[in-house]
Amino acid sequence: MNYSVFLIRSSGDQFLFTFEQEIQLRPSVGDVLTNPLTFEELKILRDEIPSADADQFRFTDDRVQRITDGGLIRVISFGIDPDLVTHNYFVTPANNPNRIASWSTVRFDDDQTLMQLFR
């Protein structure tokens, strides 16, 4: 499995790195990744399947899409589930004091989200 990691920025998402991971060990939203180049901790805020992999249709040799008499797209067989092949992870730096969603602590006494809300 190949996964891509993008840093969320207001000016557009910035590609950071890719990594391989077994399907069973795949990270999910809320998990923290470590950038292998800078060792910076990054928290996953979004997990998406690339749109190019999610939308797959069958075309004939003359590049015409197969459609049924009822106007539906004809599916002859199913390929590999895109959810099992690749994901794009959108991250922010972990424990960023300017972003409540990036905090990764689980202890109630040191909960930075509560500290920011009740200042």
mmCIF file of the C-alpha atoms, coordinates in Angstrom:
data_MODEL
# 
_entry.id   MODEL 
# 
loop_
_atom_site.group_PDB 
_atom_site.id 
_atom_site.type_symbol 
_atom_site.label_atom_id 
_atom_site.label_alt_id 
_atom_site.label_comp_id 
_atom_site.label_asym_id 
_atom_site.label_entity_id 
_atom_site.label_seq_id 
_atom_site.pdbx_PDB_ins_code 
_atom_site.Cartn_x 
_atom_site.Cartn_y 
_atom_site.Cartn_z 
_atom_site.occupancy 
_atom_site.B_iso_or_equiv 
_atom_site.pdbx_formal_charge 
_atom_site.auth_seq_id 
_atom_site.auth_comp_id 
_atom_site.auth_asym_id 
_atom_site.auth_atom_id 
_atom_site.pdbx_PDB_model_num 
ATOM 1   C CA . MET A 1 1   ? 0.000   0.000  0.000   1.00 0.00 ? 1   MET A CA 1 
ATOM 2   C CA . ASN A 1 2   ? 1.286   3.418  -0.944  1.00 0.00 ? 2   ASN A CA 1 
ATOM 3   C CA . TYR A 1 3   ? 0.063   6.439  0.966   1.00 0.00 ? 3   TYR A CA 1 
ATOM 4   C CA . SER A 1 4   ? 0.656   10.131 0.219   1.00 0.00 ? 4   SER A CA 1 
ATOM 5   C CA . VAL A 1 5   ? 0.836   12.826 2.885   1.00 0.00 ? 5   VAL A CA 1 
ATOM 6   C CA . PHE A 1 6   ? -0.103  16.471 2.240   1.00 0.00 ? 6   PHE A CA 1 
ATOM 7   C CA . LEU A 1 7   ? 0.283   19.451 4.570   1.00 0.00 ? 7   LEU A CA 1 
ATOM 8   C CA . ILE A 1 8   ? -2.920  21.518 4.804   1.00 0.00 ? 8   ILE A CA 1 
ATOM 9   C CA . ARG A 1 9   ? -2.219  25.156 3.918   1.00 0.00 ? 9   ARG A CA 1 
ATOM 10  C CA . SER A 1 10  ? -4.532  28.070 3.206   1.00 0.00 ? 10  SER A CA 1 
ATOM 11  C CA . SER A 1 11  ? -2.792  28.605 -0.148  1.00 0.00 ? 11  SER A CA 1 
ATOM 12  C CA . GLY A 1 12  ? -3.245  24.947 -1.168  1.00 0.00 ? 12  GLY A CA 1 
ATOM 13  C CA . ASP A 1 13  ? -2.162  21.537 0.048   1.00 0.00 ? 13  ASP A CA 1 
ATOM 14  C CA . GLN A 1 14  ? 1.601   20.871 -0.072  1.00 0.00 ? 14  GLN A CA 1 
ATOM 15  C CA . PHE A 1 15  ? 2.911   17.365 -0.801  1.00 0.00 ? 15  PHE A CA 1 
ATOM 16  C CA . LEU A 1 16  ? 5.268   16.128 1.944   1.00 0.00 ? 16  LEU A CA 1 
ATOM 17  C CA . PHE A 1 17  ? 6.115   12.438 1.448   1.00 0.00 ? 17  PHE A CA 1 
ATOM 18  C CA . THR A 1 18  ? 4.833   8.956  0.640   1.00 0.00 ? 18  THR A CA 1 
ATOM 19  C CA . PHE A 1 19  ? 5.115   5.770  2.670   1.00 0.00 ? 19  PHE A CA 1 
ATOM 20  C CA . GLU A 1 20  ? 4.173   2.105  2.472   1.00 0.00 ? 20  GLU A CA 1 
ATOM 21  C CA . GLN A 1 21  ? 2.170   0.335  5.156   1.00 0.00 ? 21  GLN A CA 1 
ATOM 22  C CA . GLU A 1 22  ? 0.297   -2.949 5.537   1.00 0.00 ? 22  GLU A CA 1 
ATOM 23  C CA . ILE A 1 23  ? -3.476  -2.599 5.180   1.00 0.00 ? 23  ILE A CA 1 
ATOM 24  C CA . GLN A 1 24  ? -4.046  -3.813 8.740   1.00 0.00 ? 24  GLN A CA 1 
ATOM 25  C CA . LEU A 1 25  ? -1.722  -1.108 10.129  1.00 0.00 ? 25  LEU A CA 1 
ATOM 26  C CA . ARG A 1 26  ? -3.104  1.740  8.015   1.00 0.00 ? 26  ARG A CA 1 
ATOM 27  C CA . PRO A 1 27  ? -3.396  4.991  10.013  1.00 0.00 ? 27  PRO A CA 1 
ATOM 28  C CA . SER A 1 28  ? -6.724  6.782  10.362  1.00 0.00 ? 28  SER A CA 1 
ATOM 29  C CA . VAL A 1 29  ? -7.979  10.279 11.169  1.00 0.00 ? 29  VAL A CA 1 
ATOM 30  C CA . GLY A 1 30  ? -6.612  11.452 14.523  1.00 0.00 ? 30  GLY A CA 1 
ATOM 31  C CA . ASP A 1 31  ? -3.434  9.358  14.354  1.00 0.00 ? 31  ASP A CA 1 
ATOM 32  C CA . VAL A 1 32  ? -0.008  11.003 14.420  1.00 0.00 ? 32  VAL A CA 1 
ATOM 33  C CA . LEU A 1 33  ? 2.552   10.340 11.643  1.00 0.00 ? 33  LEU A CA 1 
ATOM 34  C CA . THR A 1 34  ? 6.256   11.152 11.735  1.00 0.00 ? 34  THR A CA 1 
ATOM 35  C CA . ASN A 1 35  ? 7.848   12.738 8.684   1.00 0.00 ? 35  ASN A CA 1 
ATOM 36  C CA . PRO A 1 36  ? 10.781  10.400 7.866   1.00 0.00 ? 36  PRO A CA 1 
ATOM 37  C CA . LEU A 1 37  ? 12.890  13.296 6.538   1.00 0.00 ? 37  LEU A CA 1 
ATOM 38  C CA . THR A 1 38  ? 12.463  15.851 9.341   1.00 0.00 ? 38  THR A CA 1 
ATOM 39  C CA . PHE A 1 39  ? 11.076  13.661 12.173  1.00 0.00 ? 39  PHE A CA 1 
ATOM 40  C CA . GLU A 1 40  ? 8.298   16.232 12.631  1.00 0.00 ? 40  GLU A CA 1 
ATOM 41  C CA . GLU A 1 41  ? 5.066   14.849 14.114  1.00 0.00 ? 41  GLU A CA 1 
ATOM 42  C CA . LEU A 1 42  ? 1.960   15.413 11.988  1.00 0.00 ? 42  LEU A CA 1 
ATOM 43  C CA . LYS A 1 43  ? -1.670  14.766 12.928  1.00 0.00 ? 43  LYS A CA 1 
ATOM 44  C CA . ILE A 1 44  ? -4.054  13.361 10.300  1.00 0.00 ? 44  ILE A CA 1 
ATOM 45  C CA . LEU A 1 45  ? -7.136  15.562 9.880   1.00 0.00 ? 45  LEU A CA 1 
ATOM 46  C CA . ARG A 1 46  ? -8.494  14.112 6.594   1.00 0.00 ? 46  ARG A CA 1 
ATOM 47  C CA . ASP A 1 47  ? -8.219  10.733 4.889   1.00 0.00 ? 47  ASP A CA 1 
ATOM 48  C CA . GLU A 1 48  ? -9.305  10.609 1.234   1.00 0.00 ? 48  GLU A CA 1 
ATOM 49  C CA . ILE A 1 49  ? -9.127  8.206  -1.670  1.00 0.00 ? 49  ILE A CA 1 
ATOM 50  C CA . PRO A 1 50  ? -7.616  9.953  -4.716  1.00 0.00 ? 50  PRO A CA 1 
ATOM 51  C CA . SER A 1 51  ? -10.449 10.873 -7.082  1.00 0.00 ? 51  SER A CA 1 
ATOM 52  C CA . ALA A 1 52  ? -8.588  9.415  -10.070 1.00 0.00 ? 52  ALA A CA 1 
ATOM 53  C CA . ASP A 1 53  ? -8.566  5.987  -8.379  1.00 0.00 ? 53  ASP A CA 1 
ATOM 54  C CA . ALA A 1 54  ? -12.148 6.186  -7.104  1.00 0.00 ? 54  ALA A CA 1 
ATOM 55  C CA . ASP A 1 55  ? -13.711 6.884  -10.516 1.00 0.00 ? 55  ASP A CA 1 
ATOM 56  C CA . GLN A 1 56  ? -12.854 4.026  -12.852 1.00 0.00 ? 56  GLN A CA 1 
ATOM 57  C CA . PHE A 1 57  ? -14.971 3.266  -15.927 1.00 0.00 ? 57  PHE A CA 1 
ATOM 58  C CA . ARG A 1 58  ? -14.575 0.849  -18.808 1.00 0.00 ? 58  ARG A CA 1 
ATOM 59  C CA . PHE A 1 59  ? -13.843 2.167  -22.301 1.00 0.00 ? 59  PHE A CA 1 
ATOM 60  C CA . THR A 1 60  ? -13.756 0.317  -25.637 1.00 0.00 ? 60  THR A CA 1 
ATOM 61  C CA . ASP A 1 61  ? -10.723 0.241  -27.965 1.00 0.00 ? 61  ASP A CA 1 
ATOM 62  C CA . ASP A 1 62  ? -12.028 3.293  -29.837 1.00 0.00 ? 62  ASP A CA 1 
ATOM 63  C CA . ARG A 1 63  ? -12.276 5.215  -26.526 1.00 0.00 ? 63  ARG A CA 1 
ATOM 64  C CA . VAL A 1 64  ? -16.051 5.080  -26.221 1.00 0.00 ? 64  VAL A CA 1 
ATOM 65  C CA . GLN A 1 65  ? -17.600 4.456  -22.824 1.00 0.00 ? 65  GLN A CA 1 
ATOM 66  C CA . ARG A 1 66  ? -19.918 1.437  -22.614 1.00 0.00 ? 66  ARG A CA 1 
ATOM 67  C CA . ILE A 1 67  ? -23.500 2.410  -21.731 1.00 0.00 ? 67  ILE A CA 1 
ATOM 68  C CA . THR A 1 68  ? -26.591 0.195  -21.370 1.00 0.00 ? 68  THR A CA 1 
ATOM 69  C CA . ASP A 1 69  ? -29.899 0.744  -23.194 1.00 0.00 ? 69  ASP A CA 1 
ATOM 70  C CA . GLY A 1 70  ? -31.206 2.466  -20.080 1.00 0.00 ? 70  GLY A CA 1 
ATOM 71  C CA . GLY A 1 71  ? -28.365 5.002  -20.145 1.00 0.00 ? 71  GLY A CA 1 
ATOM 72  C CA . LEU A 1 72  ? -26.392 3.466  -17.275 1.00 0.00 ? 72  LEU A CA 1 
ATOM 73  C CA . ILE A 1 73  ? -22.658 2.743  -17.339 1.00 0.00 ? 73  ILE A CA 1 
ATOM 74  C CA . ARG A 1 74  ? -22.065 -0.941 -18.026 1.00 0.00 ? 74  ARG A CA 1 
ATOM 75  C CA . VAL A 1 75  ? -19.867 -2.682 -15.459 1.00 0.00 ? 75  VAL A CA 1 
ATOM 76  C CA . ILE A 1 76  ? -18.511 -6.043 -16.648 1.00 0.00 ? 76  ILE A CA 1 
ATOM 77  C CA . SER A 1 77  ? -16.278 -6.860 -13.683 1.00 0.00 ? 77  SER A CA 1 
ATOM 78  C CA . PHE A 1 78  ? -14.990 -5.211 -10.571 1.00 0.00 ? 78  PHE A CA 1 
ATOM 79  C CA . GLY A 1 79  ? -11.335 -4.286 -10.192 1.00 0.00 ? 79  GLY A CA 1 
ATOM 80  C CA . ILE A 1 80  ? -9.351  -3.735 -7.032  1.00 0.00 ? 80  ILE A CA 1 
ATOM 81  C CA . ASP A 1 81  ? -11.153 -1.696 -4.401  1.00 0.00 ? 81  ASP A CA 1 
ATOM 82  C CA . PRO A 1 82  ? -9.424  1.737  -4.370  1.00 0.00 ? 82  PRO A CA 1 
ATOM 83  C CA . ASP A 1 83  ? -9.852  1.810  -0.578  1.00 0.00 ? 83  ASP A CA 1 
ATOM 84  C CA . LEU A 1 84  ? -7.385  -1.083 -0.388  1.00 0.00 ? 84  LEU A CA 1 
ATOM 85  C CA . VAL A 1 85  ? -4.802  0.425  -2.753  1.00 0.00 ? 85  VAL A CA 1 
ATOM 86  C CA . THR A 1 86  ? -4.031  4.005  -1.786  1.00 0.00 ? 86  THR A CA 1 
ATOM 87  C CA . HIS A 1 87  ? -5.066  6.939  0.406   1.00 0.00 ? 87  HIS A CA 1 
ATOM 88  C CA . ASN A 1 88  ? -4.179  10.618 0.656   1.00 0.00 ? 88  ASN A CA 1 
ATOM 89  C CA . TYR A 1 89  ? -3.638  11.891 4.191   1.00 0.00 ? 89  TYR A CA 1 
ATOM 90  C CA . PHE A 1 90  ? -4.014  15.609 4.919   1.00 0.00 ? 90  PHE A CA 1 
ATOM 91  C CA . VAL A 1 91  ? -2.114  16.666 8.038   1.00 0.00 ? 91  VAL A CA 1 
ATOM 92  C CA . THR A 1 92  ? -1.132  19.597 10.243  1.00 0.00 ? 92  THR A CA 1 
ATOM 93  C CA . PRO A 1 93  ? 1.794   19.801 12.654  1.00 0.00 ? 93  PRO A CA 1 
ATOM 94  C CA . ALA A 1 94  ? 0.904   17.926 15.853  1.00 0.00 ? 94  ALA A CA 1 
ATOM 95  C CA . ASN A 1 95  ? 0.419   19.999 18.995  1.00 0.00 ? 95  ASN A CA 1 
ATOM 96  C CA . ASN A 1 96  ? 0.151   23.252 17.042  1.00 0.00 ? 96  ASN A CA 1 
ATOM 97  C CA . PRO A 1 97  ? -0.934  25.869 19.627  1.00 0.00 ? 97  PRO A CA 1 
ATOM 98  C CA . ASN A 1 98  ? -2.868  27.802 16.949  1.00 0.00 ? 98  ASN A CA 1 
ATOM 99  C CA . ARG A 1 99  ? -5.070  24.865 15.953  1.00 0.00 ? 99  ARG A CA 1 
ATOM 100 C CA . ILE A 1 100 ? -7.294  23.014 18.420  1.00 0.00 ? 100 ILE A CA 1 
ATOM 101 C CA . ALA A 1 101 ? -7.767  20.008 16.091  1.00 0.00 ? 101 ALA A CA 1 
ATOM 102 C CA . SER A 1 102 ? -4.032  19.220 16.022  1.00 0.00 ? 102 SER A CA 1 
ATOM 103 C CA . TRP A 1 103 ? -3.578  18.390 19.717  1.00 0.00 ? 103 TRP A CA 1 
ATOM 104 C CA . SER A 1 104 ? -2.845  14.720 20.337  1.00 0.00 ? 104 SER A CA 1 
ATOM 105 C CA . THR A 1 105 ? -2.779  14.460 24.147  1.00 0.00 ? 105 THR A CA 1 
ATOM 106 C CA . VAL A 1 106 ? -5.244  12.123 25.861  1.00 0.00 ? 106 VAL A CA 1 
ATOM 107 C CA . ARG A 1 107 ? -4.799  13.111 29.515  1.00 0.00 ? 107 ARG A CA 1 
ATOM 108 C CA . PHE A 1 108 ? -7.601  15.236 30.940  1.00 0.00 ? 108 PHE A CA 1 
ATOM 109 C CA . ASP A 1 109 ? -5.324  17.352 33.167  1.00 0.00 ? 109 ASP A CA 1 
ATOM 110 C CA . ASP A 1 110 ? -3.155  18.393 30.214  1.00 0.00 ? 110 ASP A CA 1 
ATOM 111 C CA . ASP A 1 111 ? -5.958  18.683 27.641  1.00 0.00 ? 111 ASP A CA 1 
ATOM 112 C CA . GLN A 1 112 ? -4.863  21.683 25.552  1.00 0.00 ? 112 GLN A CA 1 
ATOM 113 C CA . THR A 1 113 ? -8.237  21.926 23.815  1.00 0.00 ? 113 THR A CA 1 
ATOM 114 C CA . LEU A 1 114 ? -9.969  22.553 27.132  1.00 0.00 ? 114 LEU A CA 1 
ATOM 115 C CA . MET A 1 115 ? -7.251  24.981 28.202  1.00 0.00 ? 115 MET A CA 1 
ATOM 116 C CA . GLN A 1 116 ? -7.755  27.005 24.984  1.00 0.00 ? 116 GLN A CA 1 
ATOM 117 C CA . LEU A 1 117 ? -11.538 26.981 25.290  1.00 0.00 ? 117 LEU A CA 1 
ATOM 118 C CA . PHE A 1 118 ? -11.638 28.051 28.929  1.00 0.00 ? 118 PHE A CA 1 
ATOM 119 C CA . ARG A 1 119 ? -8.898  30.690 29.071  1.00 0.00 ? 119 ARG A CA 1 
# 
